[in-house]
Amino acid sequence: MKKLSSFLLAILLSGTPLLAQVATGSAAAPAVDASRITLVIHGGAGTITRALMTPEKEKAYQEALEKALQAGYAILKKGGTSLDAVEATVRVMEDSPLFNAGKGAVFTHNGRNELDAAIMEGSTLKAGAVAGVTTVRNPISAARAVMEKSEHVMMVGAGAEQFAREKGLEIVKPDYFYTEARYQQLQNALQQEKSAGTPDVLNAPTKPEALPKKTKVKMKNGKKSKPTGAAENIFTEGKKYGTVGAVALDQYGNLAAATSTGGMTNKRYGRIGDAPIIGAGTYADNGSCAVSCTGWGEFFIRATVARDVAARVEYQRIPVQQAAQATIDKVGQLGGDGGLIALDQAGNVAMPFNSEGMYRGYIKADGKSQISIYK
């Protein structure tokens, strides 16, 4: 009987790593392999075409995307975790007025900037999210704090802001998020509503709640002009599509995903999109892939896009590129549009979208980055 037990144990140990771990009652540490580190990013999808893009604007976006890639890559190259990498990458885009996240967030119907973000760790399936925050400079860091320093997954509004303050995150006045170009986007949306005869347009604000008190009003031909700001940044992603995100694979084989957004221009009633919803706009699982989405949030929620990609990889056992494209096709069939980035444990990258364009890029262990904007 003793010989038989030894024989069975030998068979188990010669099998898969998982069987060996079960037989010995211990889990082997993941193999370190710096050659597989990968970081993928997106900066939003929408009506992004060469016809709408000036050379100066295109250069600005390329430089901003490159800066974000290099921030995360530096962490991965030094042996840092995928979780640290995606947070650092998204923070760079949150601090740029070019993207609809953090500093470049769009305005709501009431002239506010309401921010959402989520982060997820593939090795543990731990996740954190915040929604509707107005004073947290970097919502992605607040989402991580929810994941690591609370028993919860999602916090919203004033409660999320109080939690962020208590955890020592940087808090700013709401007017920090003001940019002139985003304010003009709101005005254009309100004018379109007025032309279409939308019932509640008469209740729309004439100026944003977050208008900086120190904003100077210049005189032109004896008349007051509108506040100055980043007016040269004429955005092309449209009112539904602006989001930033990152997915990463570190040298330990762990995946992570992070997404951050200012939501939809002219949104009402505390609307929340897919970005902070785990399984809709953000998901990561070492057993399948990591996903971050950008697009018309209502459709991405209905199709549980991020989890759908991961489920196709996990259960259908198809390549991540095929799984990602099939899910985006599903969104299109529902009537929605947008895109996503996905990454599996082998370092395979997917960046499908069904809109006119998507700000996107990736970098691998060799340090050579690839950035694309158009279809």
DAQUIDA-V588354 format. One record per pair of residues at least 24 apart in sequence whose ideal C-beta (glycine too) atoms are under 6 Angstrom apart, sorted by the first residue. I is the first residue (numbers start at 0). J is the second residue. Records with the same first field share a line. If there is no record, write none. Layout:
BEGIN
I->J  J
END
This chain:
BEGIN
29->251  252
31->250
32->250
33->250
34->364
35->346
36->75  249  250  364
37->248  342  346  363
38->71  72  84  247  362
39->246  340  342  348  361
40->67  88  245  360
41->244  293  340  359
42->98  243  358
43->99  236  240  241  242  293  358
44->240  293  294  337  338  352  354  357
45->236  237  240  354
46->235  237  355
47->235  355  356
48->355
51->235
60->358
61->370
63->95  97
64->360  370
66->91
67->91  92
68->360  362  368
72->362
75->249
80->249
81->247  248  249  253  254  255
82->120  255
84->247
85->245  247  255  257
86->139  143
88->245
89->139  243  245  257  259
90->137
92->243
93->137  259
96->178  229
98->243
99->241  261
100->243  259  260  261
104->176  261
105->181  261  264
106->181  185  207
107->266
108->265  267
109->204
110->204  207  208
111->208
112->176  209
114->138  261
115->260  274  275
116->142  259  275
117->142  258  275  281
118->142  143  257
119->256  281  283
120->255
121->253  254  255  283  284  285  289
122->253  285
126->152  277
128->153  275
129->154  159
130->155  271  275
131->155  156  269
132->159  160
133->173
134->160  170  171
135->163
136->169  171
138->259
139->257  259
140->168
141->168
173->209
174->209  211
177->209  211
178->228  229
179->228  229  230
180->229  230  232
182->207
184->264
185->264  265
188->264  265
238->263  264
239->263  295
240->294  337
242->274  293
244->291
246->289  291  340  342
248->342  346
252->344
254->283  285  289
255->283
256->281  283  289  290  291
258->291
272->296
273->299  300
278->303  305  306
279->303
280->305
281->305
282->306  309
284->309
286->313
287->312  313
288->312  319  341  343
289->342
290->339  341
291->340
292->339
293->337  338
294->336  337
295->335  336  337
298->330  333  335
302->329  330
308->341
319->343  347  349
320->349
323->349  351
324->351
327->351  353
END
